[in-house]
Amino acid sequence: MSRNELPEINAGSMADIAFLLLIFFLVTTTMEVDSGILRKIPQKQAISKPILIKEKNILEIIINKNNELFVDGEMIEQKDLKQIAIDFIDNGGGTDKNGNPCYCLMENDY
């Protein structure tokens, strides 16, 4: 009994054809380029008058390379910084209606 073998398809050049088709479609395809959002940026405005900042509203804290802590030019310990910050934020605000410290701005602080 003779055995019939089916002829095979030569697929050796199939990869070359696929590569050429890929190149062809990449070259011939046009892609839409995003133009972005059309906005007009406003011109820089000159500051008409200088901003005034009261000295009592500035707490200068400096740490140097030796880990020394300076507040307004005076060297302090780290444990004292919390109380100094609370006193600065209080800024003479006083107490609320229940007698608790009020850390808010008073009318004359604006």
ZIQUI-V574390 format. One record per residue. N is the residue number from 0. OMEGA is omega in whole degrees, 0 to 359 (none if undefined). NEAR is the number of other C-alpha atoms within 8 Angstrom. Layout:
((N OMEGA NEAR) (N OMEGA NEAR))
This chain:
((0 181 2) (1 183 3) (2 180 4) (3 177 4) (4 179 4) (5 179 4) (6 179 4) (7 178 4) (8 179 4) (9 182 5) (10 183 6) (11 182 5) (12 181 7) (13 179 7) (14 178 8) (15 180 7) (16 179 8) (17 178 8) (18 179 8) (19 177 8) (20 178 8) (21 178 8) (22 181 8) (23 182 8) (24 176 8) (25 182 7) (26 186 6) (27 181 6) (28 175 6) (29 181 4) (30 180 4) (31 181 4) (32 177 4) (33 180 4) (34 180 4) (35 180 4) (36 181 4) (37 178 4) (38 176 4) (39 181 4) (40 180 4) (41 178 4) (42 179 4) (43 181 4) (44 178 4) (45 178 4) (46 185 5) (47 178 4) (48 182 4) (49 179 5) (50 180 4) (51 177 4) (52 180 5) (53 180 6) (54 182 5) (55 179 5) (56 180 6) (57 174 6) (58 184 8) (59 180 7) (60 183 8) (61 173 7) (62 181 9) (63 185 7) (64 178 5) (65 182 5) (66 174 6) (67 185 9) (68 179 12) (69 175 11) (70 183 11) (71 176 7) (72 181 6) (73 179 6) (74 181 8) (75 174 10) (76 182 7) (77 182 7) (78 181 5) (79 185 8) (80 182 9) (81 181 8) (82 178 7) (83 179 8) (84 178 8) (85 179 8) (86 180 9) (87 180 8) (88 178 8) (89 172 12) (90 179 8) (91 183 5) (92 178 11) (93 183 8) (94 177 9) (95 185 8) (96 178 5) (97 180 5) (98 178 6) (99 179 7) (100 181 9) (101 179 9) (102 182 9) (103 179 7) (104 176 8) (105 184 7) (106 183 5) (107 180 4) (108 183 5) (109 none 5))
